[in-house]
Amino acid sequence: MGPVAAILFAIAGGLMYSGSLTDLRETFRLRQAEDILRAVGTMASMLESGEGELKAIQEAAKGCSPIGQMVMNDLYLRISNQTQEVIVPNLYAWAARWDHPAVDIFATVLIASKEKADSTIRTLPMLENLRTTLSAIL
């Protein structure tokens, strides 16, 4: 009975460890979503006051927790000092790297406003709608 009990305890310990990792991952992803919501709000406010998009992203990163700062600083690095042809693929890569639904939606807003040089899609109204939607979800 000794080896069987040891095996069962090992399995139980592994399941408990796996469960705690899942909880940590869920907490991390929730904080990311909250920070994306905060960043969207900051960006919308700054764009509304006439600031540029890159400045708005920098300020939005400052208002986030370290978890959100990683995401927003990565976004800033991917699109700063880039040509229009490079920005859209970099936004796709940014969304793929973070693998988070809030990041995907945020990237979609940014991509839609940048995909065509003569785009009539404005970033600010889409960010305001995204902020409302994310607020309702969270």
GIQUISUL-V651062 format. One record per backbone hydrogen bond with DSSP energy under -0.5 kcal/mol. CO is the residue of the C=O (numbers start at 0). NH is the residue of the N-H. E is the energy in kcal/mol with one decimal. If there is no record, write none. Layout:
BEGIN
CO:NH:E / CO:NH:E
END
This chain:
BEGIN
0:4:-2.3 / 1:5:-2.2 / 2:6:-2.2 / 3:7:-2.5 / 4:8:-2.7 / 5:9:-2.1 / 6:10:-2.3 / 7:11:-2.6 / 8:12:-2.6 / 9:13:-2.3 / 10:14:-2.4 / 11:15:-2.3 / 12:16:-2.4 / 13:17:-2.5 / 14:18:-2.3 / 15:19:-2.1 / 16:20:-2.0 / 17:21:-2.0 / 18:22:-2.1 / 19:23:-2.2 / 20:24:-2.3 / 21:25:-2.4 / 22:26:-2.3 / 23:27:-2.4 / 24:28:-2.6 / 25:29:-2.2 / 26:30:-2.3 / 27:31:-2.1 / 28:32:-2.3 / 29:33:-2.4 / 30:34:-2.4 / 31:35:-2.6 / 32:36:-2.4 / 33:37:-2.3 / 34:38:-2.8 / 35:39:-2.8 / 36:40:-2.1 / 37:41:-2.3 / 38:42:-2.9 / 39:43:-2.6 / 40:44:-2.2 / 41:45:-2.5 / 42:46:-2.9 / 43:47:-2.2 / 44:48:-1.4 / 45:50:-2.4 / 46:49:-1.2 / 51:55:-2.2 / 52:56:-2.3 / 53:57:-2.3 / 54:58:-2.5 / 55:59:-2.4 / 56:60:-2.1 / 57:61:-1.5 / 58:62:-1.2 / 60:63:-1.3 / 64:68:-2.7 / 65:69:-1.6 / 66:70:-1.1 / 67:71:-2.9 / 68:72:-2.8 / 69:73:-1.7 / 70:74:-1.9 / 71:75:-2.6 / 72:76:-2.5 / 73:77:-1.9 / 74:78:-1.5 / 75:79:-2.2 / 78:81:-1.1 / 82:85:-1.1 / 82:86:-1.8 / 83:87:-1.0 / 84:88:-0.5 / 85:89:-1.9 / 86:90:-2.3 / 87:91:-2.1 / 88:92:-2.3 / 89:93:-2.4 / 90:94:-2.4 / 91:95:-2.2 / 92:96:-2.3 / 93:97:-1.7 / 94:98:-1.5 / 99:103:-2.6 / 100:104:-2.3 / 101:105:-2.3 / 102:106:-3.0 / 103:107:-2.1 / 104:108:-1.9 / 105:109:-2.0 / 106:110:-3.1 / 107:111:-2.6 / 108:112:-1.4 / 109:113:-0.7 / 110:113:-1.0 / 110:114:-2.2 / 115:118:-1.6 / 119:121:-0.6 / 121:125:-0.9 / 122:126:-2.6 / 123:127:-2.4 / 124:128:-2.1 / 125:129:-2.4 / 126:130:-2.7 / 127:131:-1.9 / 128:132:-2.4 / 129:133:-3.1 / 130:134:-2.2 / 131:135:-1.8 / 132:136:-1.9 / 133:137:-2.8
END
